[in-house]
Amino acid sequence: MSSEELRIGVYVCHCGTNIAQFVDVPQVTEFARGLPGVALAREYQFMCSDPGQEMIRRDIQEQGLNRVVVASCSPLMHENTFRRACRAAGLNEYLFQMANIREQCSWVTDDKADATEKAKRLVTAAVLRVRHHEPLEAKQVPVNPRVMVVGAGIAGIEAALQIANAGREVVLVEKEASIGGHMAGFDKTFPTLDCAACILTPKMVAVGQHANIRLVTFAEVVEVSGHVGSFKVKVRKRARYVDIDKCNGCGRCWQECLAHTYPAERVLSLAGQPFKTVRFGEPTVRPPVAIPVQTEPSAEAAG
């Protein structure tokens, strides 16, 4: 934090009756005036309105504010609104902090005293936090447009197809030897009872044939590093013992594999509970082989 003198402006919104019905806004505003570093505190009916934003811009320029706190609704709705107001007044937009006293306070209690007390604590937290804000500058950096989708169930397949159809390269990683996930074991889908295979198999084929999708099966993600736009992912591929370039999916290698003395089973589970067991083939019963044994005639038989 820089050594400049902190001059924090606190603005508490009534939001019509959304906040003022259960929060004593004048009391919260008066409380904010006594917080360390606060140069002024005001209340207004609708801080997100043009007059409310103009109040912030004017106070930044005339009162020399270098930090701003607005206690109102959710940052999802109006954080960018107030950041633009700060930027328009010449203050770095990241020297702003918002306290949500509507969704997190007035809308979740019918006790005005408790709501007012919580609003005071939220405003205090915002003021103490904005003291440590530093000015930031947005910049553009190159990003890697490739996308990795982990899990090739129906959701992963659909996501990969949507991204690939938009022109992006997709790496689809699946831990099983085949894609399809749980849906591959279903007969029908809820609630329409449509044929699961009729929905899934065309998408499985589309994934396998799509020019923008690289399918990596029988593999798991073991490490992720980097940052947004430049992730590095390490994937471990398990040994398959099959040349996938020559494989046509006939399944003969599985049936004849000497490593499997008994028919293999695939247990399908949902939420950790097994619900179906799929058996691959039946044990081959081979008849005993008779080995002829030749014996020399005995002396008694010869005599």
GIPE-V833054 format. One record per residue. N is the residue number from 1. PHI is phi in whole degrees, 0 to 359 (NA if undefined). Layout:
# GIPE-V833054
n->N phi->PHI
n->N phi->PHI
This chain:
# GIPE-V833054
n->1 phi->NA
n->2 phi->290
n->3 phi->272
n->4 phi->295
n->5 phi->291
n->6 phi->283
n->7 phi->229
n->8 phi->260
n->9 phi->255
n->10 phi->246
n->11 phi->234
n->12 phi->250
n->13 phi->263
n->14 phi->282
n->15 phi->51
n->16 phi->65
n->17 phi->253
n->18 phi->300
n->19 phi->258
n->20 phi->294
n->21 phi->293
n->22 phi->238
n->23 phi->239
n->24 phi->282
n->25 phi->298
n->26 phi->302
n->27 phi->294
n->28 phi->295
n->29 phi->296
n->30 phi->297
n->31 phi->297
n->32 phi->295
n->33 phi->297
n->34 phi->268
n->35 phi->283
n->36 phi->297
n->37 phi->87
n->38 phi->278
n->39 phi->271
n->40 phi->204
n->41 phi->220
n->42 phi->227
n->43 phi->237
n->44 phi->204
n->45 phi->297
n->46 phi->223
n->47 phi->293
n->48 phi->282
n->49 phi->288
n->50 phi->300
n->51 phi->297
n->52 phi->295
n->53 phi->293
n->54 phi->296
n->55 phi->299
n->56 phi->295
n->57 phi->299
n->58 phi->294
n->59 phi->292
n->60 phi->298
n->61 phi->282
n->62 phi->272
n->63 phi->261
n->64 phi->69
n->65 phi->291
n->66 phi->239
n->67 phi->214
n->68 phi->225
n->69 phi->235
n->70 phi->240
n->71 phi->259
n->72 phi->205
n->73 phi->264
n->74 phi->289
n->75 phi->301
n->76 phi->300
n->77 phi->273
n->78 phi->228
n->79 phi->298
n->80 phi->295
n->81 phi->300
n->82 phi->285
n->83 phi->296
n->84 phi->295
n->85 phi->297
n->86 phi->296
n->87 phi->297
n->88 phi->295
n->89 phi->270
n->90 phi->93
n->91 phi->259
n->92 phi->304
n->93 phi->294
n->94 phi->271
n->95 phi->267
n->96 phi->236
n->97 phi->223
n->98 phi->243
n->99 phi->246
n->100 phi->268
n->101 phi->255
n->102 phi->258
n->103 phi->297
n->104 phi->264
n->105 phi->219
n->106 phi->293
n->107 phi->278
n->108 phi->243
n->109 phi->208
n->110 phi->247
n->111 phi->258
n->112 phi->294
n->113 phi->294
n->114 phi->294
n->115 phi->296
n->116 phi->294
n->117 phi->295
n->118 phi->294
n->119 phi->299
n->120 phi->298
n->121 phi->292
n->122 phi->294
n->123 phi->294
n->124 phi->300
n->125 phi->299
n->126 phi->294
n->127 phi->294
n->128 phi->293
n->129 phi->285
n->130 phi->294
n->131 phi->300
n->132 phi->261
n->133 phi->292
n->134 phi->241
n->135 phi->295
n->136 phi->238
n->137 phi->234
n->138 phi->285
n->139 phi->217
n->140 phi->261
n->141 phi->230
n->142 phi->291
n->143 phi->233
n->144 phi->273
n->145 phi->282
n->146 phi->293
n->147 phi->235
n->148 phi->249
n->149 phi->248
n->150 phi->260
n->151 phi->103
n->152 phi->250
n->153 phi->282
n->154 phi->297
n->155 phi->292
n->156 phi->295
n->157 phi->297
n->158 phi->297
n->159 phi->298
n->160 phi->297
n->161 phi->294
n->162 phi->298
n->163 phi->291
n->164 phi->295
n->165 phi->293
n->166 phi->276
n->167 phi->98
n->168 phi->264
n->169 phi->280
n->170 phi->236
n->171 phi->251
n->172 phi->254
n->173 phi->253
n->174 phi->227
n->175 phi->282
n->176 phi->275
n->177 phi->287
n->178 phi->228
n->179 phi->273
n->180 phi->123
n->181 phi->64
n->182 phi->297
n->183 phi->297
n->184 phi->294
n->185 phi->262
n->186 phi->270
n->187 phi->268
n->188 phi->225
n->189 phi->248
n->190 phi->270
n->191 phi->259
n->192 phi->273
n->193 phi->59
n->194 phi->289
n->195 phi->295
n->196 phi->296
n->197 phi->295
n->198 phi->295
n->199 phi->275
n->200 phi->281
n->201 phi->299
n->202 phi->299
n->203 phi->288
n->204 phi->297
n->205 phi->295
n->206 phi->298
n->207 phi->295
n->208 phi->294
n->209 phi->257
n->210 phi->287
n->211 phi->293
n->212 phi->264
n->213 phi->244
n->214 phi->256
n->215 phi->265
n->216 phi->238
n->217 phi->256
n->218 phi->56
n->219 phi->216
n->220 phi->222
n->221 phi->282
n->222 phi->247
n->223 phi->202
n->224 phi->230
n->225 phi->222
n->226 phi->95
n->227 phi->213
n->228 phi->302
n->229 phi->91
n->230 phi->208
n->231 phi->280
n->232 phi->241
n->233 phi->239
n->234 phi->257
n->235 phi->242
n->236 phi->259
n->237 phi->265
n->238 phi->279
n->239 phi->295
n->240 phi->253
n->241 phi->60
n->242 phi->222
n->243 phi->280
n->244 phi->293
n->245 phi->288
n->246 phi->260
n->247 phi->290
n->248 phi->245
n->249 phi->77
n->250 phi->287
n->251 phi->86
n->252 phi->296
n->253 phi->296
n->254 phi->293
n->255 phi->292
n->256 phi->264
n->257 phi->296
n->258 phi->288
n->259 phi->284
n->260 phi->251
n->261 phi->276
n->262 phi->233
n->263 phi->300
n->264 phi->281
n->265 phi->238
n->266 phi->241
n->267 phi->266
n->268 phi->270
n->269 phi->232
n->270 phi->225
n->271 phi->58
n->272 phi->83
n->273 phi->250
n->274 phi->294
n->275 phi->231
n->276 phi->201
n->277 phi->241
n->278 phi->253
n->279 phi->259
n->280 phi->262
n->281 phi->81
n->282 phi->242
n->283 phi->299
n->284 phi->273
n->285 phi->271
n->286 phi->258
n->287 phi->293
n->288 phi->297
n->289 phi->266
n->290 phi->274
n->291 phi->256
n->292 phi->292
n->293 phi->238
n->294 phi->266
n->295 phi->241
n->296 phi->281
n->297 phi->297
n->298 phi->286
n->299 phi->292
n->300 phi->293
n->301 phi->294
n->302 phi->284
n->303 phi->281
